[in-house]
Amino acid sequence: MSRRIAAYFGSMAAIRAADADTLAEVDGIGTEKARVIAAELLELAPLLDELQAQQVGTQVNEPQKPSTDAADTGGGQDSAGGPLAGQAVVVTGSMTGSLAVLSRNEMNELIERAGRKASSSVSKRTTLVVAGEKAGSKRAKAE
């Protein structure tokens, strides 16, 4: 979720300036989560001010607003030619083999680089589940 927020706004200054309604426009963040995030940003303002004074998190990237293309299945994160374009991917359980060396964060970054956003929960939009050992309820829900 934090990567989607960062990509959507492009800078910490833009994130801090966003209200709950604007935060809710980010894919995967509803009105309830947006209100919580906005409140947390206000609560963290002194810490964020200190980080900004130290030039931490001041890099600005081009914001990536969601696509309005009808072919977009709901994410705005599709890369035009990525192998996972059009997929909604959830990773669950403990990975084995060559994937065992990757953290969950690294797995999600690979998914995003392959053309789609990674999700932390299974929904009706989920099209692919990468299930490792002890996948549990997410795998059961996907099945």
N, CA, C and O atoms as a MOPAC input file, in Angstrom:
PM7 MOZYME 1SCF
protein

 N      0.82200 1    -1.18400 1     0.00000 1
 C      0.00000 1     0.00000 1     0.00000 1
 C      0.87300 1     1.25700 1     0.00000 1
 O      0.56000 1     2.23200 1    -0.68300 1
 N      1.96000 1     1.23300 1     0.76100 1
 C      2.82400 1     2.41400 1     0.81300 1
 C      3.45700 1     2.69900 1    -0.54400 1
 O      3.61600 1     3.86000 1    -0.92200 1
 N      3.82400 1     1.63700 1    -1.28800 1
 C      4.39400 1     1.85700 1    -2.61700 1
 C      3.35800 1     2.45800 1    -3.56000 1
 O      3.69200 1     3.31200 1    -4.38200 1
 N      2.10000 1     2.01900 1    -3.45000 1
 C      1.04700 1     2.57500 1    -4.30500 1
 C      0.81200 1     4.04900 1    -3.97200 1
 O      0.62300 1     4.86700 1    -4.87300 1
 N      0.82500 1     4.38700 1    -2.69100 1
 C      0.64400 1     5.78800 1    -2.28600 1
 C      1.80200 1     6.63000 1    -2.80700 1
 O      1.59400 1     7.71300 1    -3.35300 1
 N      3.03300 1     6.12400 1    -2.63300 1
 C      4.21100 1     6.87000 1    -3.09300 1
 C      4.17800 1     7.06600 1    -4.60200 1
 O      4.47400 1     8.15700 1    -5.09100 1
 N      3.82200 1     6.01900 1    -5.34600 1
 C      3.76100 1     6.12800 1    -6.80500 1
 C      2.66500 1     7.09300 1    -7.23400 1
 O      2.85100 1     7.86800 1    -8.17200 1
 N      1.53900 1     7.05200 1    -6.56200 1
 C      0.39900 1     7.88900 1    -6.92900 1
 C      0.70100 1     9.37800 1    -6.74300 1
 O      0.35500 1    10.19600 1    -7.59500 1
 N      1.34400 1     9.72400 1    -5.63000 1
 C      1.58400 1    11.13400 1    -5.32400 1
 C      2.94200 1    11.64300 1    -5.78200 1
 O      3.06000 1    12.81700 1    -6.13400 1
 N      3.96700 1    10.80300 1    -5.79000 1
 C      5.26800 1    11.20500 1    -6.29600 1
 C      6.19800 1    11.84800 1    -5.29500 1
 O      7.40300 1    11.90100 1    -5.53800 1
 N      5.68400 1    12.34400 1    -4.16800 1
 C      6.56000 1    12.95300 1    -3.16500 1
 C      5.87900 1    12.93600 1    -1.80500 1
 O      4.65400 1    12.86700 1    -1.70000 1
 N      6.70200 1    13.00100 1    -0.77100 1
 C      6.15900 1    13.04300 1     0.58300 1
 C      5.37000 1    14.33000 1     0.79000 1
 O      4.35600 1    14.32600 1     1.48800 1
 N      5.81500 1    15.41800 1     0.19900 1
 C      5.08900 1    16.68600 1     0.33700 1
 C      3.67300 1    16.55400 1    -0.22600 1
 O      2.71900 1    17.05100 1     0.37200 1
 N      3.53500 1    15.89000 1    -1.36600 1
 C      2.21500 1    15.70100 1    -1.96600 1
 C      1.35500 1    14.77400 1    -1.11100 1
 O      0.15100 1    14.99100 1    -0.97400 1
 N      1.96900 1    13.74700 1    -0.54100 1
 C      1.22600 1    12.83800 1     0.33500 1
 C      0.72500 1    13.59400 1     1.55600 1
 O     -0.43400 1    13.45800 1     1.94700 1
 N      1.60100 1    14.38700 1     2.15300 1
 C      1.22400 1    15.13200 1     3.36000 1
 C      0.15100 1    16.17300 1     3.07500 1
 O     -0.63500 1    16.51600 1     3.95800 1
 N      0.11600 1    16.67300 1     1.85600 1
 C     -0.88600 1    17.68500 1     1.49600 1
 C     -2.23900 1    17.06100 1     1.16500 1
 O     -3.24400 1    17.76700 1     1.09700 1
 N     -2.27300 1    15.75300 1     0.96100 1
 C     -3.51300 1    15.07000 1     0.55800 1
 C     -4.47000 1    14.93200 1     1.73300 1
 O     -4.06200 1    14.64900 1     2.85900 1
 N     -5.75200 1    15.13900 1     1.44600 1
 C     -6.76500 1    14.88400 1     2.46200 1
 C     -7.28700 1    13.46000 1     2.28800 1
 O     -6.87200 1    12.75500 1     1.36800 1
 N     -8.18700 1    13.03900 1     3.16000 1
 C     -8.70400 1    11.67300 1     3.12200 1
 C     -9.38700 1    11.36000 1     1.79600 1
 O     -9.25800 1    10.24600 1     1.28800 1
 N    -10.11000 1    12.32100 1     1.22700 1
 C    -10.78600 1    12.08100 1    -0.05300 1
 C     -9.77900 1    11.80900 1    -1.16400 1
 O     -9.99800 1    10.93800 1    -2.00700 1
 N     -8.67800 1    12.55200 1    -1.16500 1
 C     -7.65200 1    12.36600 1    -2.18900 1
 C     -6.92700 1    11.03900 1    -1.97500 1
 O     -6.63500 1    10.33500 1    -2.94200 1
 N     -6.63400 1    10.69200 1    -0.72900 1
 C     -5.98700 1     9.41500 1    -0.43800 1
 C     -6.86900 1     8.24200 1    -0.86800 1
 O     -6.36000 1     7.20500 1    -1.29200 1
 N     -8.18000 1     8.40300 1    -0.76100 1
 C     -9.11400 1     7.33300 1    -1.13200 1
 C     -9.09500 1     7.05400 1    -2.63400 1
 O     -9.59100 1     6.01300 1    -3.06700 1
 N     -8.53700 1     7.95700 1    -3.43400 1
 C     -8.45000 1     7.74800 1    -4.88700 1
 C     -7.36500 1     6.73900 1    -5.25800 1
 O     -7.35700 1     6.22700 1    -6.37800 1
 N     -6.45300 1     6.45000 1    -4.33500 1
 C     -5.37800 1     5.49000 1    -4.59100 1
 C     -5.98700 1     4.08800 1    -4.61300 1
 O     -6.77800 1     3.72600 1    -3.74100 1
 N     -5.60500 1     3.30500 1    -5.62700 1
 C     -6.12800 1     1.95300 1    -5.77100 1
 C     -5.89700 1     1.14500 1    -4.49900 1
 O     -4.78500 1     1.10100 1    -3.97200 1
 N     -6.95800 1     0.50800 1    -4.01600 1
 C     -6.84900 1    -0.35600 1    -2.85000 1
 C     -7.04800 1     0.35600 1    -1.53300 1
 O     -6.99800 1    -0.27700 1    -0.47900 1
 N     -7.27300 1     1.65900 1    -1.56600 1
 C     -7.49700 1     2.40700 1    -0.32700 1
 C     -8.91000 1     2.96500 1    -0.36400 1
 O     -9.22400 1     3.84100 1    -1.17000 1
 N     -9.73600 1     2.46100 1     0.49700 1
 C    -11.10300 1     2.94700 1     0.58000 1
 C    -11.20100 1     4.14600 1     1.50000 1
 O    -10.19200 1     4.64500 1     1.99800 1
 N    -12.40500 1     4.59800 1     1.71800 1
 C    -12.60200 1     5.79600 1     2.53800 1
 C    -12.17700 1     5.58200 1     3.98700 1
 O    -11.64800 1     6.49700 1     4.61700 1
 N    -12.40400 1     4.37900 1     4.52300 1
 C    -12.01600 1     4.11900 1     5.91800 1
 C    -10.50100 1     4.14200 1     6.08600 1
 O     -9.98700 1     4.79900 1     6.99100 1
 N     -9.78200 1     3.42600 1     5.21500 1
 C     -8.31400 1     3.41400 1     5.28700 1
 C     -7.76200 1     4.81000 1     5.05400 1
 O     -6.79800 1     5.21700 1     5.70100 1
 N     -8.37300 1     5.54200 1     4.13100 1
 C     -7.89400 1     6.89100 1     3.81800 1
 C     -7.98900 1     7.79500 1     5.04400 1
 O     -7.08100 1     8.58200 1     5.31100 1
 N     -9.07700 1     7.68100 1     5.77900 1
 C     -9.21700 1     8.49700 1     6.99900 1
 C     -8.15300 1     8.14300 1     8.02600 1
 O     -7.59400 1     9.02700 1     8.67500 1
 N     -7.86900 1     6.84500 1     8.17600 1
 C     -6.84800 1     6.40300 1     9.12600 1
 C     -5.47300 1     6.91500 1     8.70100 1
 O     -4.70800 1     7.40900 1     9.52800 1
 N     -5.16700 1     6.79800 1     7.42000 1
 C     -3.87200 1     7.26100 1     6.91400 1
 C     -3.72400 1     8.76400 1     7.10900 1
 O     -2.66900 1     9.23200 1     7.53800 1
 N     -4.77000 1     9.52300 1     6.79700 1
 C     -4.71400 1    10.97900 1     6.97200 1
 C     -4.47700 1    11.33100 1     8.43800 1
 O     -3.69100 1    12.22900 1     8.74000 1
 N     -5.14900 1    10.63200 1     9.34700 1
 C     -4.96800 1    10.88700 1    10.78000 1
 C     -3.55200 1    10.52500 1    11.22500 1
 O     -2.94700 1    11.24300 1    12.02100 1
 N     -3.02400 1     9.41200 1    10.71300 1
 C     -1.66200 1     9.00700 1    11.07100 1
 C     -0.63500 1     9.99400 1    10.55000 1
 O      0.35700 1    10.26600 1    11.22600 1
 N     -0.85600 1    10.53900 1     9.35000 1
 C      0.06000 1    11.54000 1     8.81300 1
 C      0.08700 1    12.78500 1     9.69000 1
 O      1.14800 1    13.37100 1     9.91100 1
 N     -1.07500 1    13.18800 1    10.18800 1
 C     -1.12100 1    14.34100 1    11.09500 1
 C     -0.39400 1    14.03400 1    12.40000 1
 O      0.33800 1    14.87100 1    12.92900 1
 N     -0.60400 1    12.83300 1    12.90600 1
 C      0.04700 1    12.43000 1    14.15400 1
 C      1.56400 1    12.34700 1    13.99700 1
 O      2.31000 1    12.65000 1    14.92800 1
 N      2.01200 1    11.93500 1    12.81500 1
 C      3.44400 1    11.78600 1    12.56000 1
 C      4.11100 1    13.05900 1    12.04400 1
 O      5.30100 1    13.04900 1    11.73000 1
 N      3.36700 1    14.13900 1    11.95400 1
 C      3.88700 1    15.38600 1    11.38700 1
 C      5.21700 1    15.82700 1    12.00900 1
 O      6.12800 1    16.19600 1    11.26800 1
 N      5.36700 1    15.80400 1    13.34500 1
 C      6.66900 1    16.23000 1    13.89900 1
 C      7.83100 1    15.35700 1    13.41600 1
 O      8.90100 1    15.87600 1    13.09900 1
 N      7.63300 1    14.05100 1    13.35900 1
 C      8.67900 1    13.15400 1    12.87600 1
 C      8.95300 1    13.39400 1    11.40000 1
 O     10.11100 1    13.43200 1    10.98300 1
 N      7.90400 1    13.55600 1    10.60900 1
 C      8.08000 1    13.81200 1     9.18200 1
 C      8.79800 1    15.13800 1     8.93800 1
 O      9.58900 1    15.25400 1     8.00200 1
 N      8.52500 1    16.13800 1     9.77900 1
 C      9.24000 1    17.41900 1     9.67700 1
 C     10.73500 1    17.23200 1     9.93200 1
 O     11.56800 1    17.81200 1     9.23600 1
 N     11.06900 1    16.41300 1    10.94100 1
 C     12.47600 1    16.14400 1    11.24300 1
 C     13.15500 1    15.42200 1    10.08200 1
 O     14.28000 1    15.75500 1     9.71000 1
 N     12.46600 1    14.43300 1     9.51000 1
 C     13.03200 1    13.70800 1     8.36900 1
 C     13.24000 1    14.64000 1     7.17900 1
 O     14.25500 1    14.55900 1     6.48700 1
 N     12.28000 1    15.51400 1     6.95100 1
 C     12.40200 1    16.46300 1     5.83900 1
 C     13.58700 1    17.40500 1     6.06900 1
 O     14.30500 1    17.73400 1     5.12500 1
 N     13.79600 1    17.83700 1     7.30300 1
 C     14.92300 1    18.71500 1     7.61500 1
 C     16.25800 1    18.02600 1     7.32600 1
 O     17.25000 1    18.69000 1     7.02500 1
 N     16.28100 1    16.69900 1     7.41900 1
 C     17.48100 1    15.92300 1     7.12200 1
 C     17.52400 1    15.46900 1     5.66300 1
 O     18.39000 1    14.68000 1     5.28400 1
 N     16.58200 1    15.96900 1     4.83400 1
 C     16.50100 1    15.63700 1     3.41100 1
 C     16.15400 1    14.16500 1     3.15200 1
 O     16.48000 1    13.62300 1     2.09500 1
 N     15.49800 1    13.53000 1     4.11200 1
 C     15.06100 1    12.14400 1     3.93900 1
 C     13.68300 1    12.15700 1     3.27600 1
 O     12.76600 1    12.82500 1     3.75300 1
 N     13.54700 1    11.43500 1     2.20500 1
 C     12.24900 1    11.33000 1     1.54200 1
 C     11.84700 1    12.56300 1     0.76400 1
 O     10.65600 1    12.79900 1     0.55600 1
 N     12.81800 1    13.36200 1     0.32600 1
 C     12.48200 1    14.58900 1    -0.39800 1
 C     12.57400 1    14.43500 1    -1.91200 1
 O     12.27000 1    15.37200 1    -2.65000 1
 N     12.99400 1    13.25500 1    -2.38300 1
 C     13.05300 1    13.01600 1    -3.83000 1
 C     11.63500 1    13.06600 1    -4.39400 1
 O     10.69900 1    12.53900 1    -3.79300 1
 N     11.49100 1    13.69600 1    -5.53800 1
 C     10.19200 1    13.80900 1    -6.18600 1
 C     10.19200 1    12.96800 1    -7.44600 1
 O     11.10700 1    13.05900 1    -8.26500 1
 N      9.16300 1    12.14900 1    -7.59900 1
 C      8.98300 1    11.32900 1    -8.80200 1
 C      7.71400 1    11.78500 1    -9.49900 1
 O      6.85200 1    12.41800 1    -8.89000 1
 N      7.60800 1    11.46200 1   -10.76600 1
 C      6.40200 1    11.79100 1   -11.52400 1
 C      5.23100 1    10.98100 1   -10.95300 1
 O      5.29000 1     9.75200 1   -10.91800 1
 N      4.17300 1    11.66000 1   -10.50900 1
 C      3.01100 1    10.91300 1    -9.99100 1
 C      2.42400 1    10.00700 1   -11.06300 1
 O      2.41300 1    10.35200 1   -12.24400 1
 N      1.93500 1     8.83800 1   -10.63900 1
 C      1.34900 1     7.87200 1   -11.55900 1
 C     -0.12500 1     7.70300 1   -11.22300 1
 O     -0.50900 1     6.76700 1   -10.52200 1
 N     -0.93800 1     8.60800 1   -11.72300 1
 C     -2.37700 1     8.54300 1   -11.48100 1
 C     -2.94800 1     7.30200 1   -12.15600 1
 O     -2.37400 1     6.80900 1   -13.12700 1
 N     -4.07600 1     6.78900 1   -11.65400 1
 C     -4.66500 1     5.58800 1   -12.24600 1
 C     -5.02700 1     5.78600 1   -13.70600 1
 O     -5.36800 1     6.88700 1   -14.13900 1
 N     -4.94600 1     4.69000 1   -14.45600 1
 C     -5.32900 1     4.69400 1   -15.86100 1
 C     -6.83300 1     4.79900 1   -15.98200 1
 O     -7.57000 1     4.24500 1   -15.16700 1
 N     -7.28700 1     5.50600 1   -16.99300 1
 C     -8.72300 1     5.56400 1   -17.25800 1
 C     -9.06300 1     4.68200 1   -18.44300 1
 O    -10.18600 1     4.70600 1   -18.94500 1
 N     -8.07700 1     3.89600 1   -18.89200 1
 C     -8.25500 1     2.98200 1   -20.01600 1
 C     -9.26400 1     1.90500 1   -19.64700 1
 O     -9.16500 1     1.30300 1   -18.57800 1
 N    -10.21300 1     1.66100 1   -20.50400 1
 C    -11.25100 1     0.67000 1   -20.23900 1
 C    -10.66600 1    -0.72900 1   -20.09500 1
 O    -11.27100 1    -1.58300 1   -19.44700 1
 N     -9.50500 1    -0.98100 1   -20.68500 1
 C     -8.89800 1    -2.30000 1   -20.58600 1
 C     -8.23500 1    -2.52800 1   -19.23800 1
 O     -7.90300 1    -3.66500 1   -18.90400 1
 N     -8.03700 1    -1.48200 1   -18.46300 1
 C     -7.42400 1    -1.60900 1   -17.15300 1
 C     -8.41500 1    -2.29100 1   -16.22800 1
 O     -9.55100 1    -1.83800 1   -16.09500 1
 N     -8.00000 1    -3.37000 1   -15.59000 1
 C     -8.90400 1    -4.13400 1   -14.74000 1
 C     -8.90800 1    -3.64400 1   -13.30800 1
 O     -9.31800 1    -4.37100 1   -12.40300 1
 N     -8.46200 1    -2.43000 1   -13.09500 1
 C     -8.60800 1    -1.86700 1   -11.76800 1
 C     -7.32700 1    -1.75000 1   -11.00600 1
 O     -7.15300 1    -2.45500 1   -10.01200 1
 N     -6.41800 1    -0.89800 1   -11.41300 1
 C     -5.24600 1    -0.74100 1   -10.60300 1
 C     -4.39400 1     0.42500 1   -10.97000 1
 O     -3.77800 1     1.03500 1   -10.09700 1
 N     -4.33300 1     0.76200 1   -12.24200 1
 C     -3.47800 1     1.84300 1   -12.62800 1
 C     -2.00700 1     1.48500 1   -12.53900 1
 O     -1.16400 1     2.34400 1   -12.79700 1
 N     -1.65900 1     0.25000 1   -12.18400 1
 C     -0.28300 1    -0.14400 1   -12.02100 1
 C      0.19600 1    -1.01900 1   -13.16100 1
 O      1.36000 1    -1.41800 1   -13.16400 1
 N     -0.64500 1    -1.33500 1   -14.12800 1
 C     -0.24200 1    -2.21400 1   -15.21100 1
 C      0.89200 1    -1.61300 1   -16.01700 1
 O      0.83700 1    -0.44100 1   -16.39000 1
 N      1.90300 1    -2.39000 1   -16.28600 1
 C      2.89800 1    -2.01400 1   -17.27500 1
 C      2.37200 1    -2.53500 1   -18.58600 1
 O      1.82000 1    -3.63400 1   -18.63600 1
 N      2.52900 1    -1.77800 1   -19.64300 1
 C      1.92800 1    -2.13600 1   -20.92500 1
 C      2.27800 1    -3.54500 1   -21.36300 1
 O      1.40200 1    -4.26400 1   -21.84400 1
 N      3.53800 1    -3.97100 1   -21.21300 1
 C      3.91100 1    -5.27400 1   -21.72800 1
 C      4.37100 1    -6.25000 1   -20.67800 1
 O      4.95000 1    -7.27700 1   -21.03100 1
 N      4.14800 1    -5.99200 1   -19.41500 1
 C      4.61400 1    -6.89200 1   -18.37000 1
 C      3.93600 1    -8.24500 1   -18.43700 1
 O      2.77600 1    -8.33800 1   -18.83900 1
 N      4.64600 1    -9.30000 1   -18.04600 1
 C      4.06600 1   -10.64100 1   -18.11200 1
 C      2.87600 1   -10.84100 1   -17.18200 1
 O      2.10000 1   -11.77700 1   -17.37100 1
 N      2.72200 1    -9.98900 1   -16.19300 1
 C      1.58400 1   -10.10700 1   -15.28700 1
 C      0.51700 1    -9.04100 1   -15.54200 1
 O     -0.38700 1    -8.86200 1   -14.72600 1
 N      0.61800 1    -8.33700 1   -16.66400 1
 C     -0.37000 1    -7.30300 1   -16.97900 1
 C     -1.76400 1    -7.91600 1   -16.93700 1
 O     -2.00700 1    -8.97200 1   -17.52000 1
 N     -2.66700 1    -7.24800 1   -16.25000 1
 C     -4.03900 1    -7.71200 1   -16.13900 1
 C     -4.27600 1    -8.68400 1   -14.99600 1
 O     -5.41100 1    -9.10900 1   -14.78000 1
 N     -3.23300 1    -9.04600 1   -14.25700 1
 C     -3.37300 1    -9.99400 1   -13.15800 1
 C     -3.45000 1    -9.26300 1   -11.82200 1
 O     -2.80600 1    -8.23100 1   -11.63000 1
 N     -4.23300 1    -9.80000 1   -10.91300 1
 C     -4.26000 1    -9.32900 1    -9.52900 1
 C     -3.63600 1   -10.44900 1    -8.70700 1
 O     -4.21200 1   -11.53200 1    -8.60400 1
 N     -2.46200 1   -10.20300 1    -8.12000 1
 C     -1.64000 1   -11.25900 1    -7.53700 1
 C     -1.56100 1   -11.13100 1    -6.01400 1
 O     -1.36200 1   -10.04100 1    -5.47700 1
 N     -1.72100 1   -12.26600 1    -5.33400 1
 C     -1.57800 1   -12.34600 1    -3.88300 1
 C     -0.49900 1   -13.38500 1    -3.58000 1
 O     -0.51200 1   -14.47600 1    -4.14800 1
 N      0.42600 1   -13.05200 1    -2.69200 1
 C      1.46600 1   -13.97700 1    -2.24600 1
 C      1.14000 1   -14.36500 1    -0.81400 1
 O      0.87900 1   -13.50600 1     0.02800 1
 N      1.15700 1   -15.65800 1    -0.54600 1
 C      0.82700 1   -16.12000 1     0.79800 1
 C      1.66600 1   -17.33800 1     1.16600 1
 O      2.09700 1   -18.08400 1     0.28700 1
 N      1.89300 1   -17.53700 1     2.42500 1
 C      2.66800 1   -18.67800 1     2.89700 1
 C      4.16400 1   -18.44300 1     2.81700 1
 O      4.62400 1   -17.38700 1     2.38300 1
 N      4.91400 1   -19.45200 1     3.24500 1
 C      6.38000 1   -19.39600 1     3.22800 1
 C      6.88300 1   -19.95100 1     1.91300 1
 O      6.55000 1   -21.07500 1     1.53700 1
 N      7.68000 1   -19.17100 1     1.21700 1
 C      8.19800 1   -19.59700 1    -0.06900 1
 C      9.30600 1   -20.62200 1     0.12400 1
 O      9.98400 1   -20.64000 1     1.15200 1
 N      9.47700 1   -21.47000 1    -0.87400 1
 C     10.51600 1   -22.48800 1    -0.85600 1
 C     11.34900 1   -22.36300 1    -2.12600 1
 O     11.04000 1   -21.55900 1    -3.00500 1
 N     12.38700 1   -23.15200 1    -2.21300 1
 C     13.23500 1   -23.13600 1    -3.40000 1
 C     13.90100 1   -21.78800 1    -3.60000 1
 O     14.31700 1   -21.14100 1    -2.63900 1
 N     13.99900 1   -21.37100 1    -4.85500 1
 C     14.69500 1   -20.11500 1    -5.16300 1
 C     13.95100 1   -18.89100 1    -4.63000 1
 O     14.55500 1   -17.83000 1    -4.47700 1
 N     12.66300 1   -19.01600 1    -4.34700 1
 C     11.90600 1   -17.88000 1    -3.81000 1
 C     12.09600 1   -17.70500 1    -2.30100 1
 O     11.73400 1   -16.66400 1    -1.75200 1
 N     12.65100 1   -18.69700 1    -1.63400 1
 C     12.80900 1   -18.64700 1    -0.18200 1
 C     13.71700 1   -17.50700 1     0.27600 1
 O     13.59500 1   -17.04000 1     1.40800 1
 N     14.61800 1   -17.05800 1    -0.58400 1
 C     15.54900 1   -15.99600 1    -0.19700 1
 C     14.90700 1   -14.60800 1    -0.26700 1
 O     15.48900 1   -13.63200 1     0.20700 1
 N     13.70900 1   -14.51700 1    -0.85800 1
 C     13.04500 1   -13.22700 1    -1.01400 1
 C     12.09700 1   -12.94400 1     0.14500 1
 O     11.37200 1   -13.82500 1     0.60600 1
 N     12.11900 1   -11.70400 1     0.60100 1
 C     11.15000 1   -11.27700 1     1.60800 1
 C      9.80500 1   -11.05200 1     0.91800 1
 O      9.74000 1   -11.00000 1    -0.31000 1
 N      8.76100 1   -10.92100 1     1.68100 1
 C      7.43900 1   -10.64500 1     1.10000 1
 C      7.47100 1    -9.33100 1     0.32700 1
 O      6.86800 1    -9.22100 1    -0.74000 1
 N      8.16100 1    -8.35400 1     0.85400 1
 C      8.30800 1    -7.06200 1     0.18100 1
 C      8.99100 1    -7.22600 1    -1.17200 1
 O      8.55900 1    -6.64100 1    -2.16500 1
 N     10.05300 1    -8.02000 1    -1.21000 1
 C     10.76800 1    -8.25300 1    -2.46400 1
 C      9.89100 1    -8.99900 1    -3.47000 1
 O      9.93400 1    -8.71500 1    -4.66700 1
 N      9.10300 1    -9.94300 1    -2.98500 1
 C      8.17000 1   -10.65800 1    -3.87500 1
 C      7.18200 1    -9.67300 1    -4.49000 1
 O      6.93000 1    -9.70900 1    -5.69400 1
 N      6.62900 1    -8.80200 1    -3.66800 1
 C      5.66500 1    -7.81900 1    -4.15400 1
 C      6.29600 1    -6.85400 1    -5.14800 1
 O      5.65600 1    -6.46400 1    -6.12500 1
 N      7.54900 1    -6.46200 1    -4.90900 1
 C      8.24400 1    -5.58300 1    -5.84900 1
 C      8.43500 1    -6.27100 1    -7.19900 1
 O      8.28600 1    -5.63700 1    -8.24400 1
 N      8.76500 1    -7.56300 1    -7.18500 1
 C      8.91400 1    -8.31200 1    -8.43800 1
 C      7.59300 1    -8.36100 1    -9.19900 1
 O      7.56700 1    -8.21000 1   -10.42100 1
 N      6.51100 1    -8.57100 1    -8.48000 1
 C      5.18600 1    -8.61100 1    -9.10400 1
 C      4.87700 1    -7.26500 1    -9.74700 1
 O      4.37700 1    -7.21300 1   -10.87100 1
 N      5.17000 1    -6.18500 1    -9.04500 1
 C      4.89700 1    -4.85700 1    -9.58100 1
 C      5.76200 1    -4.56700 1   -10.80500 1
 O      5.29300 1    -3.95500 1   -11.76400 1
 N      7.02200 1    -5.00200 1   -10.77600 1
 C      7.88600 1    -4.79400 1   -11.94400 1
 C      7.43300 1    -5.62800 1   -13.13700 1
 O      7.73000 1    -5.29000 1   -14.28300 1
 N      6.71700 1    -6.71400 1   -12.86800 1
 C      6.22600 1    -7.57200 1   -13.94700 1
 C      4.89500 1    -7.08500 1   -14.50900 1
 O      4.31800 1    -7.72200 1   -15.39000 1
 N      4.41000 1    -5.95600 1   -13.99800 1
 C      3.25000 1    -5.35200 1   -14.63400 1
 C      1.98900 1    -5.25000 1   -13.82600 1
 O      0.96800 1    -4.81500 1   -14.35900 1
 N      2.00300 1    -5.63100 1   -12.55800 1
 C      0.76000 1    -5.56900 1   -11.80300 1
 C      1.01600 1    -5.31700 1   -10.34000 1
 O      2.10700 1    -5.59000 1    -9.83900 1
 N      0.02400 1    -4.79900 1    -9.65400 1
 C      0.17600 1    -4.57500 1    -8.22100 1
 C     -0.04200 1    -5.86900 1    -7.45800 1
 O     -0.85000 1    -6.71300 1    -7.84700 1
 N      0.68300 1    -6.00500 1    -6.38000 1
 C      0.49700 1    -7.13700 1    -5.49000 1
 C     -0.53000 1    -6.73000 1    -4.44600 1
 O     -0.58300 1    -5.57100 1    -4.03300 1
 N     -1.32700 1    -7.66900 1    -4.02900 1
 C     -2.33600 1    -7.40700 1    -3.02300 1
 C     -2.04200 1    -8.25900 1    -1.80200 1
 O     -1.43300 1    -9.32200 1    -1.91800 1
 N     -2.46600 1    -7.80700 1    -0.64700 1
 C     -2.23900 1    -8.58200 1     0.57400 1
 C     -3.43900 1    -9.44700 1     0.92900 1
 O     -3.37200 1   -10.24500 1     1.86400 1
 N     -4.53500 1    -9.29600 1     0.19200 1
 C     -5.71400 1   -10.09700 1     0.50200 1
 C     -6.38800 1   -10.59700 1    -0.76600 1
 O     -6.31500 1    -9.96800 1    -1.82200 1
 N     -7.04200 1   -11.73500 1    -0.63700 1
 C     -7.75700 1   -12.34500 1    -1.75300 1
 C     -9.12000 1   -11.68000 1    -1.88200 1
 O     -9.83400 1   -11.50100 1    -0.89500 1
 N     -9.47100 1   -11.31700 1    -3.11300 1
 C    -10.78400 1   -10.74900 1    -3.38200 1
 C    -11.29800 1   -11.32400 1    -4.68800 1
 O    -10.63100 1   -12.15000 1    -5.31000 1
 N    -12.46700 1   -10.89700 1    -5.10500 1
 C    -12.99800 1   -11.40800 1    -6.37200 1
 C    -12.17400 1   -10.93200 1    -7.56300 1
 O    -12.28900 1   -11.49700 1    -8.65100 1
 N    -11.33200 1    -9.88900 1    -7.37700 1
 C    -10.45200 1    -9.42700 1    -8.44700 1
 C     -9.15100 1   -10.21100 1    -8.52400 1
 O     -8.39900 1   -10.05300 1    -9.48600 1
 N     -8.86700 1   -11.06000 1    -7.52600 1
 C     -7.63600 1   -11.84900 1    -7.51800 1
 C     -7.66300 1   -12.85400 1    -8.66100 1
 O     -8.62300 1   -13.60800 1    -8.81900 1
 N     -6.58700 1   -12.85200 1    -9.46300 1
 C     -6.50400 1   -13.79600 1   -10.57900 1
 C     -5.37600 1   -14.79300 1   -10.40800 1
 O     -5.35600 1   -15.81200 1   -11.09800 1
 N     -4.42900 1   -14.52900 1    -9.50300 1
 C     -3.29100 1   -15.41300 1    -9.32300 1
 C     -2.87500 1   -15.38900 1    -7.86300 1
 O     -2.72300 1   -14.32100 1    -7.27000 1
 N     -2.68900 1   -16.57400 1    -7.28500 1
 C     -2.19900 1   -16.69800 1    -5.91800 1
 C     -0.90600 1   -17.49600 1    -5.95000 1
 O     -0.87000 1   -18.60600 1    -6.48100 1
 N      0.16000 1   -16.93000 1    -5.38000 1
 C      1.41900 1   -17.63300 1    -5.22500 1
 C      1.40100 1   -18.16300 1    -3.79800 1
 O      1.58200 1   -17.40600 1    -2.84500 1
 N      1.18100 1   -19.46600 1    -3.65500 1
 C      0.99100 1   -20.06600 1    -2.33900 1
 C      2.17700 1   -20.93000 1    -1.96100 1
 O      2.49100 1   -21.91000 1    -2.63600 1
 N      2.82600 1   -20.55600 1    -0.87800 1
 C      3.92300 1   -21.35100 1    -0.34800 1
 C      3.41800 1   -22.26600 1     0.74400 1
 O      2.21500 1   -22.48400 1     0.88600 1
 N      4.35200 1   -22.80000 1     1.51600 1
 C      3.98400 1   -23.67500 1     2.62100 1
 C      3.18500 1   -22.89600 1     3.66100 1
 O      3.43000 1   -21.70900 1     3.87900 1
 N      2.23100 1   -23.56900 1     4.30000 1
 C      1.39400 1   -22.98300 1     5.34500 1
 C      0.65900 1   -21.74400 1     4.83900 1
 O      0.58500 1   -20.73000 1     5.53300 1
 N      0.12100 1   -21.83300 1     3.63100 1
 C     -0.57300 1   -20.69200 1     3.03000 1
 C     -1.85800 1   -20.34200 1     3.77400 1
 O     -2.23700 1   -19.17200 1     3.81600 1
 N     -2.52500 1   -21.31000 1     4.35100 1
 C     -3.66000 1   -21.05700 1     5.22400 1
 C     -4.90500 1   -20.52500 1     4.54800 1
 O     -5.28400 1   -20.96600 1     3.46300 1
 N     -5.54500 1   -19.55000 1     5.22100 1
 C     -6.87300 1   -19.09300 1     4.81800 1
 C     -6.88700 1   -18.37300 1     3.47000 1
 O     -7.88900 1   -18.44100 1     2.75900 1
 N     -5.82300 1   -17.69800 1     3.10500 1
 C     -5.80200 1   -17.00700 1     1.81300 1
 C     -5.89700 1   -18.00800 1     0.66800 1
 O     -6.61600 1   -17.78500 1    -0.30600 1
 N     -5.17300 1   -19.09900 1     0.79300 1
 C     -5.23500 1   -20.13400 1    -0.24600 1
 C     -6.62600 1   -20.75000 1    -0.27700 1
 O     -7.19600 1   -20.94300 1    -1.35100 1
 N     -7.17100 1   -21.05600 1     0.88000 1
 C     -8.51100 1   -21.63400 1     0.94800 1
 C     -9.54100 1   -20.70900 1     0.34400 1
 O    -10.42400 1   -21.15800 1    -0.38600 1
 N     -9.44300 1   -19.42100 1     0.63600 1
 C    -10.39200 1   -18.45200 1     0.07500 1
 C    -10.24500 1   -18.37900 1    -1.43200 1
 O    -11.24400 1   -18.28900 1    -2.14700 1
 N     -9.01700 1   -18.41600 1    -1.92700 1
 C     -8.77800 1   -18.34700 1    -3.37300 1
 C     -9.35700 1   -19.57500 1    -4.07500 1
 O     -9.93500 1   -19.46700 1    -5.15700 1
 N     -9.19900 1   -20.72300 1    -3.45800 1
 C     -9.73900 1   -21.95700 1    -4.06400 1
 C    -11.25300 1   -21.88700 1    -4.15200 1
 O    -11.88700 1   -22.82700 1    -4.63100 1

